Amino acid sequence: MFIESIRMSWENIVSNKLRSFLTMLGIVIGVASIIALITLVQGARQSISDQISSLGVNKIMISATGTPLKQGLNDADINKIALLDNISAVSPNLSIRTSVIYNSKIRNNVVIQGRNEVFFKTDETLLRNGRPINILDIESRNYVALLGNNVAKDLFYGEDPLGKEITINSISYTIIGTLTTSTAFSVNSTNNSVVIPYTTAMKTLGIKNVINLDVYLQDTDRADESVDDIKSILNESFNYKDDSYTIFNMGDMIESFQIVMSMMTMLLAGIAAISLVVGGIGIMNMMLVSITERTTEIGLRKALGATPNTIQLQFIIEAIFLSVIGGIIGFLFGCVAAYVAAILMEINLTITLSTIALAVGFSASVGIIFGYMPARKASMLNPIDALRSL
């Protein structure tokens, strides 16, 4: 009897192709929306999380704007922080925008970053070609530079920039390397940058003190202790003035980011689920119309001995067929939409089993929930009343 109910349900769906398609359309749109939105959010979440993690969960970022009497950190402040217990390394971060010249080519609005050797040691993926800045470049204040991807393309298209010279603020710098391409979600992009030794930057670009400093920890479990030690030095340096500095603990930042992205994923999934509810209402309406059209058929089946449970089962199976088929089609459309969007957004496509189970499982649930009431109505029809239309 169960197999017969499945066969009859399928035959009714096939015999009304247009109506069945329009009924499934809401489910298709809903599932496609859920798959595409959740997949893209997960891909963007992973990409951004990787970028933040690449900055180092063992890193503390200091932004010391200072006071009117003292702006930024001097060498003495930096050395005190570097000598603190649990501090493995420090990396000054200087930044200024200016023009870069190579022969007759000019690249405006280039970010000149002043860095030290630690910047490259903590992220081995930064360097594409050549060599990084080393301690000798820092101590000797060498005029050397590394080019970001976009700067290298604009100034040295079709050429190898290594060994050539560029001009920054009327001073020539020898190019010792090029940097890898930063992704679209990079929180520390170097694509439009030129990196030079920070000591050279302070000498040639009119920068007197270090505003931003990256501090690397030996033990992340002692991060709070290290933050307190750093605050003691900064408070002393800036005479305990409020708002003279800001400290960011990257470990806390990553944790907060994960919480925010999880909430965003749930919010978008909830919005997309509204489409499934609308699709479920469409299934219910179609089933109610179908019952009205098939009143005679239901009466004949009951007169021939079909039980209310059998009638109810057939209509529930029809609703499940419509929702599951719509779910599968929606899944395929959602994957295609997510794939195209992931290429445009330059993020990795991430489709998990939980996402598939959520979309298809939810669509099947919609079929059962919204198909139950029409199925129950069909099973409760009086066969005598149903046969009066003959």
N, C-alpha and C positions, 0 to 999 in steps of 0.2 A: 504493500500500500504506500509506503514511503517513497519507493522508486517511482511509482505511478504519479504521486503528487509532484515529484521533481519534474517528470516528463511533461505533465500538463502545464505546470508553471512556465517551463521553458517555451513550450509551444505558444502559449498566450503572449509572452514577451516578443517572440519572433514574428507573430502574426500582426503585431501592432508596432512596427519598427519606429515610425516617426514619433509616436506618443512615448514609447519607451526611451528613445534618445533624448527627447525634451525633458522627460522626468529625470534621467540620469545627469543632465547637464549641471544641475545645482551641485550634485555630489562631485562631478568632475572638477568644477571650478574650486570647490572647497578643498578637496584633497590636493589639487595642484598648488593652491595657495599655501597650504600647510607645508608641503614638501619644499617648495621653492623658498619660502620665507625662513623656515627653520634651518634649512641647509645653508642658505646664504649667511644667516646670522652665525651659525656654527663655524662656517669657513672664515668669516671676518673675525669672529672671536678668537679662533685659533691663530690666525695671522697676526692680529694685534697682540695677543698673548705671547706669541713667539718673539715679536719685536721687543716687547717690554722685558721678557725674560732674557733676551740677548743683552739687554743693558746690565743684567746681573741682579739676581735676588740678593746677592751679597754686597750690594752697593747702596751707599747713602749719598744723596745729592744735596749739596749746600748752595744756596743762593744768598750771598751776603751783599746786599745793597749798601749797608753801612749807615753812617750818619753824616751830617754836613761837615763834621770835622774829619771824618775818616771814611772813605768810600772803598769797599772791597777789602780783600785780604792781602797782606804783604808776605814776603818770604818767611818772616819770623812766625807769623800765624800758621802758614802752611806747614812749616817744619814741626811746630808744636803738635799739630793734628797728626802728622805722619808718625810721630814718636809715641803716640798713644798706644796703650795695650789693646790688642785685638785688631789693629789697623795694619793691613798688609801693604797697601799702596795708596797714593793719592794722585789724581790727574786733574790739573787745572784745565778749564775750558773757557777760552777767550773767543769772542766773536765780534766781527765788524763787517759791514757791507761796503764794498768798493768795486772799482773796475779792474779788470785784468787784461793785459795787452800781450799779444804774440804777433810779431811782425806788424802787419797792417790791420790785424783783426782785434776787435775790442769786444770784450764780454762784460756788460754792465751788471750791476746788482749781484755780484758774486759774494757769497758768504766766506770770509777768510776766518778759518778756525785756528786758534793757537792751541796746540796739544803737546803732550810729552810721550815718551816711549810706552808708558803704562796704557795709554789709550789703545794701542795696537796689540799689546800683550794680552789684554783682557778679551779681545775679540779677534780671533785669527782669521775670520771671514772678511774682514774689512779690506785687506790688500788684494788687488787683482794682479798687478805686475809691479816689478821693481822691488824696492826695499822700504821698510817703514822708517819712521823717525827713531833714532837711537839716542843713547845718553850723551854721546859726543856732540850730536847736533844741538842738544839742549845746553850743554856746558859751554860750547864754543859759539853759540848763537849763529849757527850756520844758515845761509840763505838757500834753503832747500824747500821743496814743496811737493805735495801729492795732489793730483787732480781728481775731482769727482767725475762721475760718468758723463753728465751733461756738459760740463765745462770742457772735458777732453774732446767730446764730439764736436763742439762748436769751434774750438780753436785749432784742433789737430785732426780734422776729418781726413781720413785716408793716410795719416802720418803716424809714426811711432813717436810719442811725446818724450820718451825717456831720454835724458841727457840734454834736452833743449831748454831754452830759457824763456821765462815769462816775466813781465814787468808789473809790479804792484807798488803803487805810490812812488813811482820813479826809481824803484830798486829792482834789480834783476835777481830772480830766483831760479835755481837749477831744478828741473823736474826729476825726482828720484823714484816716483811710482805713481800708479793710478789706483783708484778705489773701485770696489765692486758696486754694482747698481743696487740702490736701495729700493725696497718694494713700495707699493702705493700706500701701505699702512704703516710705513716705518715712522717711529716716533723720534728718530734721530737721523734723518736723511742727510746724506753727504753728496747727493747727485749734483747740486748746484754750489758746491763748496770747493775751496782750496785749503788744504791743511798744511800749516807750517809749524815749526817749533814755537812753543808759547813764549819762550824767552826772546826769540827773534821778533815775535809779534809785539811784545811789550817794548822792545827797543825801537822798532820802525813804525808802528801804527799809533803811537801816542797813548798807549794803554798803560796806566801806572800801577793798577792793582788788579787782582783776580776777583771777579764777581762770582763766578760759578766754579765749584770744586766738586769733583767726584771722589768719594772715599770708599775704598774696598775693604771688606771685613774678612778676617780669618775664620771666625765662627759666627754664623748667622743667628745662632741661638742667643748670642750675647749682644744682639743688635740694639736693644733698648739701653743696655749699659753703655754701649759705645756712643749712642746719641746723647746720653746725659753727659758723658765726658767731653764731647764736642761742644755741647751747649755751654759748659763751664768755660772753655777757652774763648768762645765767641762772645759770651757775656762780658768777660774780662776785657776782651779786645775792643768792644764797642760800648764800654761803660754802662752795661746793663740797660741800654736803650731798647724800648719796645719796637718791634717791627724792623729791626736792623738786619735781620737774617731770617731765612726759612730753611728748614731741613725736611727732606723727603726720604722716607725709608722705602726703598723699592719693593721689599717683601710685603709691606702693608699695602702698597699701591696695587700690586698684582692681586692680592686677596680681595681688595675692594672692587677691582675691575671685574673679577670673576663673578662676584655677587651681582653687580649691576647687569652684566651680560646675561646671567641666568634669568634675572627678572625680565629683561627685555625679550628673551626667547619665549618665556611663558606668556608675556603680553601679546606678542605677535601671533603666537599659536592660538591664543584665545580669540583674537580678532578674526583670524582665518577660519576658526571653527564656526563662526557665525554663518559662513557660507554653507557649511555642512548642515546646520540646523535649517536653513532656508531650503536646501536640497531635500532634507527629510520631510519638510512640509509639502514639497512638491510630490514626493512619493506618496504621502498620505492622501493628498487630493486625487492623484491618479488612481489609487486603489479604490477610493470611495466611488469615483466615476465608473471604474471597471465593475464594481459590485452592482451598481445600478444597471449597467448594460447587460450584465450576466445573471440577472435575477432568475430568469427561466432556467438557465443551466444549473444554478445552485439548487433550485427547486427540484429538477429532475434527478440530480445526484442524491439529494436527500430522500426522495421518493424511492429510489433504487437501493437505499440502505446506507448511504454515506453518513457517517457520524459528524456531529459538530466539530469534533477535534480534527477530523480529516479535512473538512472544509477550511478550518482555521489554519491548519498546517500548510495547505496549498497556497493561501494568500500570503502567509508569512514568508514562505520560500520565494515567492515572486518578488517580494520587497527586498529580501536578502540578495537575490540575483541582481536586481537593479542597482543596489547600493554597492555591492562588491565589484561588479563589472565597472561601474562608474568610478570606484576607488582605484581600480587597476589602471584605467585610462588616465585618471587624474594624476596618478603616480608617475606615469610615463611623461605626460605633459609637464609636470612639475620638475622632473629630472632634466628635461631638455631646457626649460626656462632657467633653471638654476645653473646649468652648464654654461649657457650663453652669458648670463649675468656674471658668473665667476670669471670668465675670460675677460669681460669688459672691466671688471673691478680688480683684476689681477690678484685673485685670492684662490686658495686651494679649494676644490670641491670636496665636501665631506658629507656623505650620506651614510648614516648609521642605521643599524637594524632597529634601534629603538624608534627612530623617525618613521621608518617604513611600517613598523608594527602599530605606531600611534595613528598614522593616517589611514591605513587599511582597516585596522581594528575599529577605529572610530566610525568609519563609513559603514562597516557591517553592523555596528551597534545602532547607528541611525536607522538602518533598514529594519532591524528588529523592533526598535522602540516605536517608530512611526508607522510600521506596518501592522503592529499588534491591534490597534483599535479598528481599522477597516476589516482585518481578518476576523476579529471577534464579532463585528457587526454581521459579516457574511455568515458566520457559523450559527448566529442566533435567528436567521430568517426562518419564518414558518413556511414549510414546503407548500402548504395549501395556498397561502398568499402569493408565494413565488410563482405558482403554476397558473394563477388567474390570468396572467398576461398571454397565455397560449391561445 
